[in-house]
Amino acid sequence: MTITSYNPADPTDLVLAVEEPGAEAVRAAVGRARAAQTGWLAAGAAARSAALGRIADAVEAHAEELTALIVREVGKPLAEARGEVARTAAIWRYYAQAPYTPSGAVHETAAGPGLLFTRRRPYGVAGLIAPWNFPLAIPSWKAAPALAVGNTAVLKPAPEATACALRLAELARGPGCRRTCSPCCPAGRRRARRWSRRRTWSPSPARPASAGPWCGRRPSAGCRSRPNSAG
């Protein structure tokens, strides 16, 4: 199946045509992201912060190109497209500080001496499903917090915003951010529905994140809390 994206202002203007990866290709992308996750987490807060900051720099350096692509592919007015590009860079720069955020908390014990604490740990691979209406900002506010805390991610953009997503993925593959940390898998709506219904891919599970539930959980997206006790 071929994924096509047309200029909504000119239906004869084909922005992009790309073959949809099959199930095995998606599993392979998840596998590569999972293999990269251990090293990405072990690189440490400073390396992840620097990598996300470089993505913000890349977005700003290509601002005019990205603005024109948004206008052409999803039909936004020029001023609104410029605003989204600026917002996209700001999202990456904001979450570039997230790796330094304390990743847990110490709690009082119910009775007697002891140590009770929680520690947040990354899931592993986040499956990101994004709509078309903010073709750069929404993938960014899903991917940036997930990457910041040590996850990797696989992005499934809306068919109508595939060119924007692929260009953002290219910019994110610069120095310091592993190529397999956030691959982009174009797909049609039918495959996206199957993806969102499946909680795991065997043998490499990935947590799906759709447009809605994660929008209000940006500061902690992609983390889980495990209680630990000692003493």
C-alpha positions in Angstrom: 0.0 0.0 0.0 1.2 3.5 -0.9 0.7 6.4 1.6 0.1 9.6 -0.3 -0.1 13.2 1.0 -1.6 16.0 -1.2 -1.6 19.7 -0.8 -5.2 20.5 0.5 -5.1 23.8 -1.4 -4.1 22.1 -4.7 -5.3 18.4 -5.0 -3.0 17.9 -8.0 0.1 18.7 -5.9 1.5 15.4 -4.5 3.6 16.3 -1.5 4.8 12.8 -0.8 4.2 9.1 -1.8 5.8 6.4 0.3 5.3 2.7 0.7 3.6 1.7 3.9 5.8 -0.6 6.0 4.3 -4.0 6.7 3.9 -5.6 10.1 7.3 -7.2 10.0 8.9 -3.8 9.2 7.1 -2.2 12.1 8.2 -5.0 14.4 11.8 -4.5 13.2 11.6 -0.8 13.9 10.4 -1.5 17.4 13.2 -4.0 17.8 15.8 -1.5 16.8 14.3 1.1 19.1 14.3 -1.4 22.0 18.0 -2.4 21.2 18.9 1.3 21.3 17.1 2.1 24.5 19.6 0.6 26.9 22.4 2.7 25.5 20.3 5.8 25.3 19.3 5.5 29.0 22.9 4.7 30.0 24.3 7.7 28.2 23.1 9.8 31.1 21.2 13.0 31.7 23.8 15.3 30.2 23.9 13.4 26.9 20.1 13.2 26.5 19.8 16.9 27.4 22.4 17.9 24.8 20.8 15.7 22.1 17.3 17.2 22.7 18.8 20.7 22.7 20.5 19.9 19.3 17.1 18.9 17.9 15.7 22.2 19.0 18.6 23.9 17.3 18.0 21.9 14.1 14.3 22.9 14.0 15.2 26.6 14.4 17.9 26.3 11.7 15.3 24.9 9.3 12.4 27.1 10.4 11.5 28.5 6.9 11.7 25.1 5.3 9.5 23.5 7.9 7.0 26.5 7.8 6.6 26.1 4.0 6.2 22.3 4.4 3.4 22.8 7.0 1.6 25.2 4.7 1.9 22.9 1.8 1.0 19.6 3.4 -1.7 20.5 6.0 -2.9 23.9 4.7 -2.2 26.1 7.7 -1.9 29.9 7.2 1.6 31.1 7.0 1.6 32.9 10.4 0.1 29.9 12.2 2.7 27.6 10.6 5.5 29.8 11.7 4.0 29.8 15.2 4.0 26.0 15.2 7.6 25.7 14.2 8.6 28.1 17.0 6.5 26.0 19.4 8.1 22.8 18.2 11.6 24.2 18.9 10.4 25.4 22.3 9.0 21.9 23.2 12.4 20.2 22.5 14.3 22.9 24.4 11.9 22.7 27.4 12.3 18.9 27.6 16.0 19.2 27.2 16.0 20.1 30.9 13.8 17.2 31.9 16.7 14.7 32.2 17.9 16.6 35.3 14.5 16.4 37.0 14.5 14.3 40.2 13.2 10.9 39.3 11.6 9.8 42.5 10.7 10.8 46.1 11.4 9.8 49.7 8.4 9.2 51.9 7.8 8.9 55.7 7.4 5.4 56.9 4.1 4.4 58.6 5.9 3.5 61.9 9.4 3.0 63.1 12.8 3.6 61.4 13.2 2.8 57.7 13.5 4.1 54.2 10.6 4.3 51.8 11.0 5.8 48.4 9.7 5.7 44.8 11.8 5.7 41.7 10.6 6.4 38.2 12.0 4.2 35.4 11.4 4.3 31.6 9.0 1.9 30.0 11.4 1.1 27.1 9.7 1.9 23.7 6.8 4.3 23.4 4.5 3.9 20.4 3.4 7.4 19.3 0.3 7.9 17.2 -0.1 11.6 16.1 -2.9 13.4 14.2 -2.4 15.8 11.3 -3.5 19.1 12.8 -0.2 20.0 14.5 2.2 17.9 12.3 5.4 18.9 14.1 4.2 20.0 17.6 2.2 16.9 18.6 4.9 14.4 17.6 7.4 16.6 19.5 5.5 16.8 22.7 5.1 13.0 22.7 8.6 12.1 21.7 10.6 14.8 23.6 9.4 13.8 27.2 9.7 10.1 26.3 13.3 10.5 25.0 14.2 12.8 27.9 13.6 10.2 30.6 15.4 7.4 28.7 12.7 5.8 26.5 13.0 5.4 22.8 10.0 5.8 20.5 8.4 4.8 17.3 6.2 7.4 15.6 3.1 6.6 13.4 2.0 10.0 11.9 -1.3 10.8 10.3 -1.2 10.0 6.5 -2.0 13.7 5.8 1.1 14.8 7.7 3.6 12.1 6.7 6.1 14.5 5.0 6.3 16.7 8.0 6.8 13.8 10.3 9.5 12.3 8.2 11.4 15.6 8.0 11.2 16.0 11.7 12.6 12.5 12.2 15.5 13.3 9.8 16.3 16.4 11.9 16.2 14.3 15.1 18.8 11.9 13.7 21.6 14.4 14.1 24.7 14.0 16.2 24.1 12.8 19.7 20.6 11.2 19.2 20.8 7.6 18.0 19.3 6.9 14.7 17.1 4.2 16.1 15.8 6.2 19.1 12.8 7.5 17.3 12.0 5.9 13.9 9.0 7.0 11.9 6.6 4.4 10.4 4.1 5.9 8.0 0.8 4.0 7.9 -2.8 4.4 7.0 -5.7 4.8 9.4 -6.6 1.0 9.4 -3.1 0.1 10.6 -3.1 2.9 13.1 -6.3 1.5 14.6 -4.8 -1.9 14.9 -1.7 -0.4 16.5 -3.7 1.5 19.1 -5.7 -1.6 20.0 -2.6 -3.8 20.5 -0.8 -3.3 23.8 2.2 -5.3 22.8 4.1 -6.6 19.8 5.6 -10.0 20.5 8.4 -10.4 21.4 9.0 -6.6 21.8 6.3 -4.7 23.6 5.8 -1.0 23.1 3.3 1.2 24.9 1.0 3.0 22.6 0.3 6.7 23.2 -2.6 8.2 21.2 -3.4 11.9 20.8 -5.8 12.3 23.8 -4.8 10.7 27.1 -1.1 11.7 27.0 -1.6 15.4 26.3 -2.2 16.2 29.9 0.6 14.1 31.2 3.6 15.7 29.5 5.9 16.1 32.5 5.8 12.4 33.4 5.0 10.8 30.0 6.8 7.6 29.5 7.7 7.0 33.1 6.3 4.6 35.7 6.7 4.6 39.5 7.8 1.6 41.4 7.7 1.6 45.2 10.8 0.4 46.9 11.5 -0.1 50.6 14.5 -0.8 52.7 15.3 -1.1 56.3 
